[in-house]
């Protein structure tokens, strides 16, 4: 049995560690995928921002100076002069056409020169503008582009003047493509002055965690549920193992307890049959009394087992009524003094007086009686039982203290479990099945109360019942 549990535990540990490993590996890959996507997004955002900034500058420039690029209205289109004069005079017409064509050519050249000059002025104007001014304008466009992609990570925008001397084409491209993580590529901002721009970002952990929020939450929930299931299953297996051991101990104790009265009765009957005890009325009466006591004891044992079995099948119903706890305790003390078979010293302090409480008289009386019975059984040759009842903070307090053998600390949490008994090896000097305390705890719990134990080996035990009233 232990080997099976050990093998199951090893397999379960391997399985849960495997789940943790693969879940962590999957999250690690997911993080790097999101990091690569972040790098792509910031590069695309910077390219888009630079393009939008340059396009806006060109559009603003042409809107401001659009009249400078129009052809004068008074200049006639080419060929109109010849058609205006008709066929009057070939020489004069030819000379006049030649002059007009030269004028038209001169006007077209002036228009082309003006357009080229205006574009050159735009490039020069962009080149003469300070880097800080251009950077501020680009920064606002870049920020808006990042926000549109839900990127709020802090960054720093810088410009670079790169010289082309000593670079071949492929080497220059490679230098622009190579970049450390969390930095964009160097984007051309003003080719005329070899001006490039680059953005450097802080750690995008917050951005990536926001992107992976549902993934992380689902993974965490899965791992927590898996761990809870593992712990619950492990506790269930260990509890079933302990219950199996307790039941085996119960069967051994029950066998011993049942065999004792049967053997005693058998011996008494055999004595009356084989040793002429029937002719001696005193011996006959003695053997009959012994047989009656042992049969009653056997009946009590069977009844107790059947009672516990019935309680396990159905819930106990309480019938609360006004009860004089002092009267109940006095009755319990009287009964145990008669059936103990040895002198028992009782002390009872009733701080309730004649005040009654609303409890189930029958079940609570049985619970207290079980505590007193245990106190007597586990107290050696000179048992002393101290009982105290009182009201405190709206609760009924019942204390039962003995001078018995006590309970080791490691077993105090288990003594209220069904069938549990403190291990004593093969010794059966104290009769019982481990059923009494489980019944006491159940009755107290049904009253909405609690029961605690304070005990030390060889110094006795004290059980404290608290029931709200």
JOPE-V928919 format. One record per run of one state. SS is the DSSP state (alpha for helix, beta for strand, coil for the rest). FROM is the first residue (numbers start at 1). TO is the last residue. If there is no record, write none. Layout:
BEGIN
ss: [SS,SS]
from: [FROM,FROM]
to: [TO,TO]
END
This chain:
BEGIN
ss: [coil,alpha,coil,alpha,coil,alpha,coil,alpha,coil,alpha,coil,beta,coil,alpha,coil,beta,coil,beta,alpha,coil,beta,coil,alpha,coil,alpha,coil,alpha,coil,alpha,coil,beta,coil,alpha,coil,beta,coil,beta,coil,alpha,coil,beta,coil,beta,coil,alpha,coil,alpha,coil,beta,coil,beta,coil]
from: [1,2,65,66,70,80,86,90,129,131,149,155,162,169,178,183,184,187,191,194,195,202,205,212,213,275,277,280,281,314,321,324,325,340,345,351,357,360,361,378,384,393,395,403,409,412,436,447,450,456,461,469]
to: [1,64,65,69,79,85,89,128,130,148,154,161,168,177,182,183,186,190,193,194,201,204,211,212,274,276,279,280,313,320,323,324,339,344,350,356,359,360,377,383,392,394,402,408,411,435,446,449,455,460,468,469]
END
